[in-house]
């Protein structure tokens, strides 16, 4: 597999800037996912950042060409895999987790920091999937202020196959449903960071990606980066918020193109 | 405790609706229903959302009363975005049998 085939396309990048996440199915050997899940089943304490020492097969996930391709696309060629990582286990019977953004309210609209959420086992609807709210990555809201939200139109449960890595903008709102199954749900969270500004696009970019005629019939359903950037409104927010989001997306796109002052 | 709801004191049911705009006819983007029952929890769910109302107005028609309108006096600029929608808080006072 050539390195270029693992890079994101213009459409992928536009979808990421609109929705704040990008899913990758890692084709590691099936027994690697199984082996990781079984090792996690057997842990009796959380090793914190040392999870990759305790479960070294996780390094295959971090070093996978598709992981590298997505990270290079989103964070530039010199991205950093940060030392913090965490095993998030939702045991059978565990309740839900409220909406939150990670960290404090020092937010960064640019795609400079990513969460990588790896699931070593199939996640079903009843296993307490992570739930994300596409399009919330530019919203700066104290987690306390989210406490009166429960279900939000457009929220997406990450019901995924074993070996899925979900890359999410660090500020994307997320929570977790209750695990009503009789199996634990495992997720390993990794953190990734940009180390330098782009001088040029670092994904599979075509020069006219945003300059094609708009499709006013398909709107954001068209597989066209310009349409997606212009019309995407996953939360169906008001016109004033939508216009602000569009401006922020365009700033991010310009930044990723290498226009540092945008 | 009686099984007859008519003999019970009224309790406050709450409905938090985050609407697309401050207009009661605009589409709801978020919904939280709080029932006045011990141990009740409002939970984020992974299942498909089937909400009883599409707008705040539909909830009013169903007997809910608005007890707090969205605050519109907060400072704003033309660049930043924060919470989702405009929050209405509604109540229904009803007898509840547990």
Contacts between the chains, C-beta under 8 A, distances in Angstrom:
chain1	res1	chain2	res2	distance
A	95	B	41	7.3
A	95	B	43	7.0
A	96	B	43	4.4
A	96	B	44	4.8
A	96	B	45	7.8
A	97	B	44	7.7
A	98	B	44	7.3
A	99	B	44	7.1
A	125	B	46	4.7
A	125	B	47	6.5
A	126	B	46	7.5
A	128	B	46	7.8
A	129	B	46	5.1
A	131	B	44	5.7
A	131	B	46	6.4
A	133	B	84	7.7
A	136	B	84	7.1
A	138	B	81	5.9
A	139	B	81	5.1
A	139	B	82	5.5
A	139	B	83	6.9
A	139	B	84	6.9
A	140	B	80	6.7
A	140	B	81	7.6
A	140	B	82	5.5
A	141	B	82	4.8
A	141	B	83	4.9
A	145	B	82	7.7
A	145	B	83	5.8
A	146	B	83	7.4
A	148	B	16	4.8
A	148	B	32	6.0
A	148	B	87	6.5
A	149	B	16	7.7
A	149	B	18	6.6
A	149	B	30	4.9
A	149	B	32	6.5
A	149	B	84	7.1
A	150	B	16	7.8
A	150	B	30	7.3
A	150	B	31	6.8
A	150	B	32	3.9
A	150	B	33	7.9
A	150	B	42	4.5
A	150	B	43	6.8
A	150	B	44	5.9
A	151	B	30	6.9
A	151	B	31	5.9
A	151	B	32	7.5
A	151	B	44	6.2
A	151	B	45	6.2
A	151	B	49	5.5
A	151	B	51	7.8
A	152	B	18	7.7
A	152	B	29	6.4
A	152	B	30	4.7
A	152	B	84	6.4
A	153	B	27	7.8
A	153	B	28	7.2
A	153	B	29	4.9
A	153	B	30	6.9
A	153	B	49	6.8
A	154	B	29	7.8
A	155	B	44	7.5
A	155	B	49	7.8
A	157	B	46	3.8
A	159	B	46	6.9
A	175	B	44	4.9
A	176	B	44	7.2
A	177	B	43	7.2
A	177	B	44	5.6
A	177	B	45	5.6
A	177	B	46	4.0
A	178	B	43	5.9
A	178	B	45	7.9
A	235	B	29	6.3
A	235	B	84	6.3
A	236	B	20	6.6
A	236	B	27	6.6
A	236	B	29	6.6
A	237	B	20	6.6
A	237	B	29	7.1
A	237	B	84	7.0
A	237	B	85	7.3
A	238	B	20	5.2
A	238	B	21	5.0
A	238	B	26	7.7
A	238	B	85	7.9
A	241	B	81	5.4
A	244	B	78	7.0
A	244	B	79	6.3
A	244	B	80	7.5
A	244	B	81	5.3
A	245	B	81	6.8
A	247	B	79	7.3
A	248	B	79	7.8
A	248	B	81	8.0
